[in-house]
Amino acid sequence: MKRVSLTFRLSMMFVCAVVAVLVVAGFTFDAFSRHHFKALDRQAMTEKLVSIRQIMDGEAGSVDSSEVVLQLQALLGAHQELSASIVTNGGRTIFATPNGTAQPTAAVHEAGEGLLEWTAGGHTYRGMKAQVHLVNEAEPLTAWLSMDITSHMHFVETLRWWLVIGLAISALVSAALGWLVARSGLKPVAQVTQVAASMSAGSLKERIPMDSVPRELESLVSSFNAMLARLEESFVRLSNFSADIAHELRTPISNLRTHTEVILSKKRAPDTYEENLYSNLEDLNRLSSIIDGMLFLAKSDNGLVLPAKEKVELRSVVEKLFEYYQLLAEDTGVKLQVSGHGAVYGDGTMLDRMISNLLSNALRYTPPDCTVSVKIESLGSIISLSVKNPGEEIAGEHLPRLFDRFYRVDPARREGATNNAGLGLAIVRSLVDAHDGAVECVSGGGYTTFEIRLPAWPAD
């Protein structure tokens, strides 16, 4: 099913709003018109009824019944739209205008405010009745006043039709105007769409200018520009990562090919083949290490690295790793030292690999006869583990990128180092992120410190 455009939706909303306003206004105008005519009729008949009572009560200066009739004819005879009749309780007519009847013969219903309405002979009437007394007469009489309101009702019906026609025309005009207004108002959105459609890998530096953007779209455009900035950064990192992969894999593959070509160039002794195989094995181990690290980072990026949730004593992990690295440390005269205790909420195998990478990195850059110290301390709900080693300081511009893949501070990139593929710190950050922790590096005063902060195991 094809979805409706935003312009059409806004136009229809505009039309519905206009139609709703016009409908309310039409009903209100119709009600006021009907009320106005009813008020005029009631006022006219009330005034005539007051005059009738004054004449019949003798207040007009006459007590003779014949003179009363003449006065009533003078009062009511000149009004063609008004008819009147006065009858006794027995139904005898005392007075009636030429265009009037004694009383309505059709069904009568209340119209409010003392008015009555009925239909007779295809005409609609509105009237009033009241008890009156003739001077010097004890018998009460009933006075009927009525007005033919057929023309009024026709006017109201015609007015209703004109309101309906006006409503239809207004709805069509509103739809056209709403479409134009919506289309004009959505031009900035079209500009955003045009810029987004023109984006490619080579044009990620473009941004939507904020000068002509309406206030309502500022947050949308700002978010879109921020997204472009993140995409540009990710694309640059991906490009550099691809170049780094090619750079790292080129050296061992080139070594393997060169050694193999040299060995196969002529017949050689078995010892020579064996020596070449050992050399190839070193390069193959390096390739395997790089590939394993890349696969782990790929799993981490896709959320496939899920640590176990168990209690792990960090000091026991560090002491076990010290036993493993002790021989390597003794070869260079480096001492290993640990202080503090702390239990964290995590995966023992992953924590072992995390701390191992930091210790390996520290031993690689620690001068002979110095000390690598590991400090564990509790910071409330967080456990901090820091690995500190003396040595050459790391410049500030390198610190934010230390945990990037294949990034090395050494410009020479240490090609040929089989145990340093440039993925150790990137793996550390992935493992820390999987444990909902944080890692940072501080270098100064002749020391470099890597600090890991992990959620502490809840106290018993």
N, C-alpha and C positions, 0 to 999 in steps of 0.2 A: 504494500500500500504506500502510495507516494505521500510523503509528509508535506504539510502545508508550510509555505514560506512565512518568515517572520513579518514581512511587509503585509501579507494578507491578514495575518492574525491581528496586527496592530490596527489595520484598516477596519476589520470587523469589530474590534473592541471600541474603536471610535464611533462607528455606526451604531452599535448597541447603546453606547452612552448617550448619543444624540437622540436616538429613538426613545429611550427611556425618559429623557428630559421632556421631549415633545409630547409623549403620551401623558405624563403627569400634568404638563401645562394644559393639554387639551381637555382632560377630564376636569381639571380645576376651572378652566374657562367655561365649560359646559355647565358645571354645577353653579357657578356664579351667575351665568346668564339666566338659568331657570329660576334661581333664587331671586334675581332682580325683577323678572316679570311677575313672579308670585308676590313679591313685596309691593310692587306697584298696584296690582289688582286688589290686594288686601287693603292697601291704603285708600284707594278710590271707593271701594265698597264700604269700608268703615266710616268714611266721611259722609257718604250718602245715608248710611244707616243712622248716624247721629242726627242728620237733618230731618230724616223721616220721623224719628222719635220727638224731635222738637215740634214739628208740625202737628203730629197726632196728639201730643200732650197739651196743645194749646199755647205753647211758649212762643209760637210764631205770630200770635195775636188773633187767632181765629178759633171759635168754638163750634161753628156750624160744620156738620159733616160734609155738606156739599162744597163748602169753601175749602175744607181739608183736602178733598179729592182734587179740586182745581190746583191747589198749591202743590200737591204731589205730582200732578201732570206737568206743571211748570218746572218742577225740580228734576224729574226723571225722563220726561218725554223727549228732551233734546239729545239724549245720549243713545245713539244707535247701537253701540256695542254693549250697552247695559240694559238689562231687563229686570223688572221688579213686579212682585205681586204680593198682596196682603190677603190672607184667608183666615176664616174662623176655624175653631177647632172642629167644627162639623164639616169643613171642606168648602164652605161658601166663600166665593171670591168677593172681597170688598173693593179691591183696587188692583188693576193690572195695566202695565204698559202695553201698547199695541204689539210690540215684538216679544212679549213675554208670555209665559204659561204660569198656571197657578203654582206648580211645584214640579220638580223633576220626576219623570216617570221611569227612568232607568235606574240601574243599581248605582248607589252613591257610595264613595269611599272617602275616608278622611285624608286630607292633603296636608294636615298640620297647621298650627296657628289658627284654628277655628275655621279653616277653609274646607269646602267640599268640592269634589270633582266627579263628573259623570259624562257619559257620552250618549247623544241622542241624535238621530237623523244624520249620521255621518259627521257631526260636529262635536267638539269637546268643550265642555263648560266648566267654569269654576265659580262657585257661589258661596253665600253665607246665609244663615237664617237666624232670626232672633225674635224674642217675644216683645211685642209692643202693645200699648194701650191707647185706645181712642178716648179723647176727652169726653167726660160725662158718661162713659160706658164701662161697665164692670167686667165684661167678657174679654179675656185676653185674646190677642190676635197673633198670628205668625207672619212675619215679613220675610219674603224670599228675595234675595238679590243674586243675580247671576250675570256672568260675562262670557261671551263666546271667545275662547282662546285658541280657536283652530288656527288662525293666522300666526299666533305666537308659536304654536307647536310646529307648524310648517317651517317657520324661521329657524327654530332650534334644530330640526332635522336637517335642513339645508346646511346650517352651520356645521353640524356633525360631519356631513359628507365632505364639505370643504376642508375640514380639519383632517379627515382621513386622506384626502387627495394631497393636501399639503404635507402630511406626514410621509407619504410614499415618495413625493418629490424630494423632500428634505433628506430622506434616507439615501436616495440615489446620489444626491449632491454630496452628502456627507461621506458616502463611500468613495467617491472620486477624490474629494479633498483629503480624506484620511489616507488614501493610497499615495497621493502626492506628498503629503506631510511625512508619512512613514518612510517613503523612499528617500526623501531629502534628508530626514533625520538619521537614516541608517547608512549614509555615505561613508562616515568614518569606519563603520564595520566592514564595508566593501573594500576600503583602503587596507584595513588589516588583513582581510582575506587575500587581496592582491599581493601584498608583501609576503604573506605566508606561502602562497602558491609559487612565488618566484624564488623561494629559498632553495638552495642546493648546497652541496658540500663545499663549493667554492665561494659561496656568498653568505656565510654565516656571520660575517662581520657587520652586515646591514642591520639597522635598527629602525623601528617606526618612530618618526619624530613626534614629540609630545606637544609641540606648539599648537597645532590645530586640532588636537583631540579634545572632545567635550569632557566635562568633569565626570560624567557618569561612566565614561569608558577609560578614565585614567588608570584605575586599578587593573583593568583587563589588559591594556597596552603595556603597563609596567610589568605585569606578570609575564606577558608574552616576550618582552625584551629580556627579562631575566631568564626565561627559558632558553632563548637564543644564546645568551651568554653561557649558560650551562652546557648547551649542546656544543658550542664552539670549543669550550674548554675540554669537554669529553672527546670531541673529535681530534683535537690536537694531541691529547694524551693517547688516544687510540693509535694515531699515526706514529707518534713517537714509540709507542709500545711495539708496533709492527716492525719499525726500524730496529728497535733494540733486540727483538727476537731474531731477526735476520742477522744482526751483528753477532749475537751470542752463539748462534748455531753455525755461523760461517767458519769460525776458527777450528773447532773440533772436526767438522766435516772436511775442511780443507786439509787438516793434518792427516785424517784417515785416508783420504784419496792420495795425497802425496806419498805417504809411507807405503801404501799398497802398490802404487805405480813404480816406486823405486825397487821394491822387493821383487815385483814381477818382471822387471826389465831384464833379468838374467837369472840363471840357476845359482842358488846360494846354499850355504850349509844349514843344517837343521837348527843350530843355535841362533843363527841370524833370523830365521823365521820365528822362532820362539820369542826372541827379543822384540821383534816387530809386533807380535801379537800382544805382548804385555803393554807396549806403547799404545796400541789401538784400544786396549781395554781401558786405559786411563781416559782416553777421549770419549769412549762409549759410556763410561761412568758419569762423565761430566754431562753428556747429552741426556742420560737418564735422569740425573738430578734436576736439570733444567725442565725437562718435560714433566716430571713429577710435581715440581713446584708450580708450573703453569696450570696443570690439571687441578691441583688443590685450590689455587686462586680462582679458577673458573667456577668450581663448585661453590666456593665462598660467595662469589658475586651473584650466583643464582639461588642463594639461600639454602644450599644443600648441605652445608656444614652445620650440623645440629649437635651441640655438646651435651653430654650427659649431665644430669643434675645430682651431684653427690658432694659430700664433704671431703675437701682436699687440704691437707696440711702443707703449706708452702715450704716450711723449713725442711721437711722430710724430702720433698722433691728436690730442693736445692742441694742438700747433702748427698743425695744419690747421684746427682749430676756432677758434683765435685769429685766423687770417686772416679767417674768416667774421664773427666778432664784433668785429673791430677797429673798423669804422666806427661801430657802435653804441656802443662804449666811448669812442671819441674825441668823440662828441657830448656826453657828460657828463664828459669829462675823466678817465675811469677808465683805469687802467693794468692790463695783463695781464702776469703773470709766471709762469714755469714753472721748476721745478728738479727734478733727479734723473732717473733712467732706470729702466726695468723692462719686461720682457716677460711677458705673461700668456697663459694657455691659454684662448682663447675665440673669440667671433665679432666680427669687426671692425665690422660694421654696427651690431650691438647695443651694443657698447662706445662707438661714436661717438654714438649716441642717448643713452646713459646719461650720458656726460660733458657732452654738449650741454645736457641738461636742468638739470644742476647749474650749469653756467656761466650759462645764461639766468636761473636763479633768483638766482644771486649778483649778476649785473649789475643785476637789477631792484631789489635792496634795498641796493646799495652807494652811499654818498653820493658826490657829485661830487669829483673830484680825489683819489680814494683808489685803492688797489691791490687787485685780486683775484689771489691767489696760488694756484698749483697745485703741490703737492709730491708727488713720486713717490719711494718708497723701498722697498727690499727688506727683508723680515722673514723670512728663511729660505725656507720654501716658500710664503710669502704675499707678494704685492705690494700695498702700500698707496698709494692715490691720494686726497689730500685737497684739497678746494676751500675756501679760507678767504677770507672777505670781512669788512670792518669794517661797522658799522652797528648798528641797534637790536637789542638782545639779545632772544632768544626765551625767554619764561618757562618754567620747568621743567615746569609742568603740560601744556604744549603739545608738548613733545619726543616723548613716546611716540606721539602721534597725527599727527605731521607726515607720515607716509607713508600715512595713510589717504586713500581717494578723496574728492575734493571738500572735504577739510579745509583750512581757512585760519585762520591765527592772527588775522587782521584780522576783528573781529566784523561789520564792514560787508560782508564777503564779496567786496568789490571788484566789485560787479555792473557790468556794462558793459565790463569789461576783456576785449577780444576775444582777447588772447593768454594769458590766465591762467584756465584752466578748472579748476584745482585737481587735475589728474591727473598733472602732471609727476613729482612725487616718488613717487607710487604706481607709475608706470611704471618709475622708477629701481629701486625695491625688487623689482619683478617681474623685471627684467632681471638684477639681482644674484643673486636666488634661482635663476634659470635657469642661472647660471654657478657655482652652489654657493659663493657668496661671502656677504659680510655688509656692511651699511651702517648707519651711525649718525650722529647729529648732536649736536654739543657747542656750547653757546652761553654765553659769559661773557667778561668783561674787554673788552667792546666789540667782540668778534669772534664770528662764527658759522662753524663748520667742519663740512662734510660729508665723512666719510671712508668710502671703499670699500675693502674687502679682498677680493682675488681670488687664485685659485691661480696660482702663478708657473709660467712655462715651465721645464721641467727644464733644468738646466745641461748644456751640451755636454761 
